[in-house]
């Protein structure tokens, strides 16, 4: 059966043919609000399912931006790989079709997308700890340090994902740093953006980070880890949508999540700033302590017994993560796919102030990331000068 984009009725027929639902009455709807896929929610009796199908183009642009359907198979493979080592944080996959580019998985509608929940004032007291544990486990267990180089290379071949990596390279590392058509620059930010576009040091450091993203295959990454790709409640956390998964640098997913914790403070900065900084503290401490414990217990030789190596690796992850966080802060402020954390601020003066803050913070993180070799350095990282210019 060849590929065609599903209707709601097609989605119902597929899950019924697969035996995932019976002949009981069914309710179904298309709920996708993302940029790359169709997403259907299907309820039949006690069975609640999500069917996600890749489209052969980016919805946010249209058919002029074609994409390979292979990403759907990569996504379901990554979900299964991550579930091996971090099962509490990964939705269950029931079926996947490579030919028709769809995956049927657990419905998480009892949870809330974290970005929407935070904007609505919800609290997620375990989120930072859960994501710290999730990333420590998924990154460590898919790396050379856990698998050994031969087994790791065999797995990495399954995650060749050029179309989605190309999107990331353009939207995060390239387009925001010149006058690209994809950029969305609010009136009043022109002087701030011009400063970024004419900052030779910044552009050199961004190029270094892009080179890391392209060439450094440390571990299997989620590739697009932000508060819009996490479902949560006060007790539970699930990470979805790893269609950008590929083998890349440890610090990328870490930095993406840090950036979106910063964004989550902007809707009410004076009230939320300290809360989000505590979340970053908890996230990094959980990540680092879990990664180190796994290393000391399960790393292959000669890595496990190399005195001080895990501390050096964590220091590099931290520095790289801060740089990647800075790129994401700039991209989501003036590039394609802006974040609701900023865009839903109704007062235009406040919104521009927060956007300037995000651009300056991003710039500082990129240019000064190597000052942070330890978590104490991160806590003492002072960007007051940059923010007050």
C-alpha positions in Angstrom: 0.0 0.0 0.0 1.6 3.3 -1.1 1.7 6.6 0.7 -1.2 9.0 0.9 -2.0 11.6 3.5 -4.7 10.3 5.8 -8.1 11.7 6.5 -9.8 11.1 9.9 -11.7 8.1 8.4 -8.4 6.7 7.0 -6.9 6.8 10.4 -9.8 5.0 12.0 -9.7 2.3 9.3 -5.9 1.8 9.8 -6.1 1.2 13.6 -9.2 -1.0 13.2 -7.4 -3.1 10.5 -4.4 -3.4 12.9 -6.7 -4.8 15.6 -6.0 -1.9 17.9 -9.7 -1.2 18.2 -12.8 -3.3 17.7 -16.1 -2.5 16.2 -17.3 -0.3 19.0 -18.3 3.3 18.4 -15.3 5.5 17.6 -14.6 9.2 18.0 -11.7 10.7 16.2 -10.3 14.1 15.3 -7.3 15.7 13.6 -5.5 17.6 16.4 -2.1 18.4 14.8 -0.9 21.9 15.4 2.8 21.3 14.5 4.7 22.1 11.4 5.5 18.7 9.8 2.7 16.1 10.5 -0.9 15.1 10.7 -1.9 13.9 14.2 -5.2 12.1 14.9 -6.7 11.3 18.3 -8.8 8.1 18.3 -11.0 6.9 21.1 -12.9 3.6 21.1 -14.2 2.2 24.3 -11.3 2.1 26.8 -8.7 2.4 24.0 -7.2 5.9 23.5 -4.7 6.2 20.7 -2.7 8.7 18.7 -1.9 8.2 15.0 0.8 10.4 13.7 1.6 10.6 10.0 4.5 12.5 8.4 3.7 14.8 5.6 6.1 15.1 2.6 6.6 18.8 3.2 6.8 21.3 6.0 3.3 22.6 6.8 4.6 25.9 8.1 6.0 26.7 4.6 4.0 24.4 2.2 4.8 22.0 -0.6 7.7 24.3 -1.7 9.7 22.8 1.2 9.7 19.0 0.5 10.8 16.6 3.2 11.6 12.9 3.3 9.1 10.6 4.9 11.9 8.5 6.3 11.8 10.8 9.4 8.6 9.0 10.6 10.5 5.7 10.8 13.4 7.5 12.6 11.0 8.9 15.1 9.4 5.6 16.0 12.9 4.0 16.2 14.1 6.7 18.5 11.0 6.3 20.8 11.7 2.6 21.1 15.4 3.2 21.7 14.8 5.8 24.4 12.2 3.5 26.0 14.9 0.9 26.6 16.7 3.2 29.0 14.1 5.8 30.1 10.8 4.0 29.9 8.9 6.2 32.4 9.4 9.2 30.2 8.6 7.8 26.8 5.1 7.1 25.2 4.4 3.6 24.3 4.5 2.7 20.5 1.9 0.2 19.3 2.6 0.1 15.6 4.6 1.8 12.9 4.5 1.7 9.1 7.5 2.7 7.1 5.7 2.7 3.8 2.8 4.9 4.9 4.9 6.9 7.3 2.7 6.7 10.4 3.1 5.6 14.0 0.3 4.6 16.4 1.2 5.4 20.0 -0.2 6.0 23.5 -2.6 8.9 23.9 -1.3 11.3 26.5 -4.3 13.6 26.6 -4.5 13.1 30.4 -1.4 15.2 30.5 -0.7 18.8 29.3 1.8 20.2 26.8 4.3 21.9 29.2 4.5 25.2 27.4 0.7 25.6 27.3 0.5 24.5 31.0 3.1 26.9 32.2 1.4 29.7 30.3 -1.8 28.8 32.0 -0.1 28.9 35.4 0.3 25.2 36.0 3.2 23.9 38.1 5.4 20.9 37.2 7.5 20.3 40.3 9.2 17.2 38.9 9.7 18.4 35.3 13.3 19.5 35.7 14.3 16.4 37.6 12.6 14.1 35.2 14.1 15.7 32.1 17.5 15.7 33.7 17.2 12.0 34.3 15.8 11.3 30.9 18.6 13.1 29.1 21.4 11.6 31.3 20.1 8.1 30.5 19.3 8.5 26.8 22.6 10.3 26.1 24.8 8.1 28.2 23.3 4.8 27.1 23.5 5.6 23.3 27.1 6.9 23.5 30.5 5.3 23.0 31.0 5.4 26.7 28.2 2.9 27.3 28.1 0.9 24.0 31.7 0.9 22.9 32.6 2.4 19.5 31.7 -0.6 17.3 28.1 -1.1 18.6 27.5 2.6 18.8 28.5 3.1 15.1 26.2 0.3 14.1 23.2 2.0 15.8 24.2 5.5 14.6 23.8 4.4 10.9 20.0 4.0 11.5 19.7 7.6 12.4 21.0 9.3 9.3 18.5 12.2 9.1 19.7 14.8 6.6 16.4 16.6 5.9 15.7 17.4 9.6 19.3 18.2 10.4 19.3 20.7 7.5 16.3 22.4 9.0 18.0 22.7 12.3 21.3 24.0 10.7 19.4 26.7 8.8 16.9 27.8 11.4 19.1 27.8 14.5 22.7 28.4 13.2 22.3 30.3 9.9 19.1 32.3 9.2 18.9 34.3 12.4 22.3 35.7 11.9 21.6 37.4 8.5 18.6 39.0 6.7 16.9 35.7 5.8 13.4 35.4 4.5 12.4 33.0 7.3 13.1 35.6 10.0 10.2 37.3 11.8 11.5 40.5 13.3 9.0 42.6 15.3 9.1 46.4 14.7 11.3 48.0 17.3 13.9 45.2 17.4 15.8 46.4 14.3 18.7 48.0 16.2 19.1 44.9 18.4 19.0 42.6 15.4 21.4 44.8 13.4 23.9 44.5 16.3 23.7 40.7 16.1 24.1 40.6 12.3 27.2 42.8 12.6 28.9 41.1 15.5 31.8 39.2 13.9 32.8 37.5 17.2 29.3 36.2 17.7 29.1 34.9 14.2 32.4 33.1 14.6 31.3 31.4 17.8 27.9 30.4 16.2 29.9 28.9 13.4 31.9 26.8 15.9 28.7 25.6 17.5 27.3 24.7 14.1 30.4 22.8 13.3 29.9 20.8 16.6 26.3 20.1 15.6 27.4 18.8 12.2 30.5 16.8 13.1 30.2 15.6 16.7 28.3 12.3 17.0 28.3 11.8 20.7 24.9 10.2 21.3 21.4 9.7 19.9 19.7 13.1 20.4 16.0 13.9 20.5 16.9 16.9 18.3 14.0 19.2 19.1 13.6 19.1 22.9 11.6 22.0 24.1 8.5 22.6 26.3 6.2 22.1 23.4 7.5 18.5 22.9 6.9 17.4 26.5 3.6 16.3 28.1 3.5 16.5 31.9 1.4 16.6 35.1 2.5 17.3 38.6 3.7 13.7 38.9 4.4 12.5 35.3 6.5 13.5 32.3 6.6 12.2 28.8 8.8 13.3 25.9 7.3 13.2 22.4 8.2 14.0 18.8 11.8 12.9 18.4 11.6 13.1 14.6 14.7 15.2 14.5 16.6 12.4 16.2 20.2 11.9 15.0 23.7 11.2 16.4 25.0 14.6 17.6 26.8 16.4 20.4 25.8 15.7 24.0 25.2 19.4 24.7 22.5 20.1 22.1 19.4 18.6 23.8 20.7 19.9 27.1 21.0 23.4 25.7 17.6 23.3 24.0 15.9 22.5 27.3 17.8 25.2 29.2 16.8 27.8 26.6 13.1 27.0 26.9 13.3 27.2 30.7 14.6 30.7 30.2 11.7 31.4 27.8 9.2 30.1 30.4 10.2 33.0 32.7 9.4 35.8 30.2 5.6 35.9 30.5 6.0 37.3 34.1 9.7 37.8 34.4 9.9 39.4 37.9 7.7 36.7 39.4 9.0 33.6 37.5 12.7 34.4 37.1 13.9 32.7 40.3 11.6 29.8 39.8 13.0 29.0 36.4 16.6 29.5 37.6 15.9 26.9 40.3 14.5 24.6 37.6 17.8 25.0 35.6 19.7 24.2 38.8 17.6 21.1 39.4 17.8 20.0 35.8 21.6 20.3 35.5 22.4 18.8 38.9 20.1 15.8 38.2 21.6 15.4 34.7 25.2 15.6 35.9 24.8 13.4 38.9 22.9 10.8 37.0 25.3 10.8 34.1 28.3 10.5 36.4 26.7 7.6 38.4 25.9 5.7 35.2 29.5 6.3 34.0 31.1 5.1 37.2 28.9 2.0 37.2 28.6 1.1 33.5 31.1 2.9 31.3 33.3 0.6 29.2 37.0 0.7 29.5 39.3 2.5 29.2 36.8 5.3 29.9 35.5 4.2 33.3 38.9 4.0 35.0 40.3 7.2 33.5 40.5 9.5 36.5 38.8 12.8 36.0 37.5 12.0 32.5 33.8 12.1 33.4 34.2 15.5 35.0 35.9 16.8 31.8 33.1 15.4 29.7 30.5 17.1 31.9 32.4 20.4 31.7 32.4 20.2 27.9 28.7 19.3 27.8 27.9 22.3 30.0 29.8 24.8 27.9 28.4 23.4 24.6 24.9 23.4 26.1 25.1 27.1 27.0 26.2 27.9 23.5 23.4 25.9 21.9 20.9 27.5 24.4 22.1 30.9 23.2 21.5 30.0 19.6 18.0 28.8 20.4 17.1 31.9 22.4 18.1 34.1 19.4 16.4 31.8 16.8 13.0 31.6 18.6 13.0 35.4 19.1 13.7 36.5 15.6 13.6 33.4 13.4 11.0 30.9 12.2 8.6 29.3 14.7 8.6 31.9 17.5 7.5 30.8 21.0 4.2 31.6 22.7 6.1 32.5 25.9 7.1 35.8 24.1 4.4 36.2 21.5 1.5 36.0 24.0 2.8 39.0 26.0 0.0 41.5 25.2 1.8 44.7 26.2 4.0 45.6 23.2 6.5 47.5 25.3 7.0 44.6 27.7 7.1 42.2 24.8 9.9 44.1 23.1 11.8 44.4 26.3 11.6 40.7 26.9 12.7 40.0 23.3 15.7 42.3 23.7 16.5 40.4 26.9 16.4 37.1 25.1 18.6 38.3 22.3 21.2 39.7 24.7 21.1 36.7 27.0 21.5 34.4 23.9 24.5 36.5 22.7 26.2 36.4 26.1 25.7 32.6 26.5 27.3 32.0 23.1 30.2 34.4 23.5 31.0 33.6 27.1 30.1 29.9 27.4 33.7 28.8 28.1 33.7 30.7 31.4 31.4 28.0 32.8 33.5 24.9 33.5 31.5 23.8 36.6 28.0 24.2 37.9 29.3 26.8 40.4 30.5 28.8 37.4 27.0 28.6 35.9 25.4 29.8 39.1 27.8 32.8 39.2 27.5 33.6 35.5 26.7 37.3 35.4 25.3 38.9 32.3 24.2 42.1 33.9 26.5 44.2 31.7 25.1 42.7 28.5 21.5 43.0 29.6 21.8 46.6 30.6 23.4 48.0 27.4 
